[in-house]
Amino acid sequence: MNTYQATRLVAAREITVKLRDKSFRYGTLIFLLIAFASTVLPALLQSGPSTVAVTAAGAGPLRDAGLDVVLVVDDAEAEQAVRDGDADAAVVAGPTVLADDRAPDDVVRALSAGPAVRLLDPDAVDPFTAYLVPFAFAFVFFIMSQTFGIQVAQSVTEEKQTRIVEILVAAVPVRALLAGKILAAGALALGQVALIAVVAVVGMRLTGGGELLGLVAPALGWFVPFFLLGFLLLAAMWAAAGALVNRQEDIAGASTPVQFAVMVPFFAVVFLNDNATVMRILSYLPLSSPTAMPVRLFTGDAAAWEPVVALALLLLTAAAFLAAGARIYEGSLLRTNGRTSVRTAWRERETVG
């Protein structure tokens, strides 16, 4: 078979094995539950408007404020409604607000005469959302690249440790073996991201989060190609790290540079997303652009041409890392005499396939 056919065969095998893995299926289900809960629970946990007992004469302002109004005949009946638990509060002559043990803030606001307000930046994103969205982008990329990257490294090392790799390279080209593993991991990771996105969108639709969805949608569209290229870049590094060692327990030491390459951009985007200068720099660096550029698109800080340039830089860097990772992978895959150094793997690449 040619390289293309071999790559498809390896990728199909990796995907089939992973889909049959119970831990993978359970992990996917947990991610989906987290995505659904994070969009639905905040709305469910929010308390509804207060129920207010009031006479017909004073009901107008309370209804305008969206409160649940219970009409009563007089102030005595209004007070009794609060005592009986039929109303959270009552408005009696004065006007005076009656409540059981806590002042109802929404009722007080409805009866207060506040000054006129003019917003200088009416389209600004509220602080909680401005923090949540960058964290969500960074968290998804961090978890997916870590989870599937480690699985790629473990798969490579397991094949070396069991010596089955010697049979595999006799049947398929070495680069096809590497390409199949990376493509399979990328497809599975993208599939999980797509499912999470669908569940999150459904959750926001159910809870009336259409406005937030409209803000996130453009950034989410750009996140997909950035995610794919960023994942391919890191997956090549994970595969090379796995090929350098012969035992599963040695992966952690060999993959330390890859761990830093994943963790540093994650923490940088999470903690520095309010620094425009830092985020502009991070959005062009290949290791951080998969999360930093979508965040800047969400906040409206990026011009239309910037994601195109950042994506082109990421594409070139991913191609370079894939070529370098393939060379290290080839140079160390069949070496079983202990851990192989990067320099040795680079210089003494096996001429197989």
MOHU-V270340 format. One record per backbone hydrogen bond with DSSP energy under -1.0 kcal/mol. CO is the residue of the C=O (numbers start at 1). NH is the residue of the N-H. If there is no record, write none. Layout:
# MOHU-V270340
co: (CO	CO)
nh: (NH	NH)
This chain:
# MOHU-V270340
co: (2	3	4	5	6	7	8	9	10	11	12	13	14	15	16	21	22	23	24	25	26	27	28	29	30	31	32	33	34	36	37	40	41	50	51	51	52	53	54	55	56	59	60	61	62	63	68	70	74	75	76	77	78	79	80	81	81	89	90	92	96	98	104	105	106	107	121	126	127	128	129	131	132	133	134	135	136	137	138	139	140	141	142	143	144	145	146	147	148	149	150	151	152	153	154	155	156	157	158	159	164	165	168	168	173	174	175	176	177	178	179	180	181	182	183	184	185	186	187	188	189	190	191	192	193	194	195	196	197	198	199	200	201	202	203	204	205	209	210	211	212	213	216	217	218	219	220	222	223	224	225	226	227	228	229	230	231	232	233	234	235	236	237	238	239	240	244	247	248	250	251	255	256	257	258	259	260	262	263	264	265	266	267	268	272	275	276	277	278	279	281	281	285	285	288	288	289	291	292	293	294	295	296	305	306	307	308	309	310	311	312	313	314	315	316	317	318	319	320	321	322	323	324	325	326	327	328	329	332	341	342	343	344	350)
nh: (6	7	8	9	10	11	12	13	14	15	16	17	18	19	20	25	26	27	28	29	30	31	32	33	34	35	36	37	38	40	41	44	45	68	88	89	70	91	72	58	59	63	64	65	67	66	52	54	78	79	80	81	82	83	84	86	87	53	98	96	92	90	108	109	110	111	124	130	131	132	133	135	136	137	138	139	140	141	142	143	144	145	146	147	148	149	150	151	152	153	154	155	156	157	158	159	160	161	162	165	168	169	171	172	177	178	179	180	181	182	183	184	185	186	187	188	189	190	191	192	193	194	195	196	197	198	199	200	201	202	203	204	205	206	207	209	208	213	214	215	216	217	220	221	222	223	224	226	227	228	229	230	231	232	233	234	235	236	237	238	239	240	241	242	243	244	340	250	251	254	255	259	260	261	262	263	264	266	267	268	269	270	271	272	275	279	280	281	282	283	284	285	288	289	291	292	293	295	296	297	298	299	301	309	310	311	312	313	314	315	316	317	318	319	320	321	322	323	324	325	326	327	328	329	330	331	332	333	335	345	346	347	348	352)
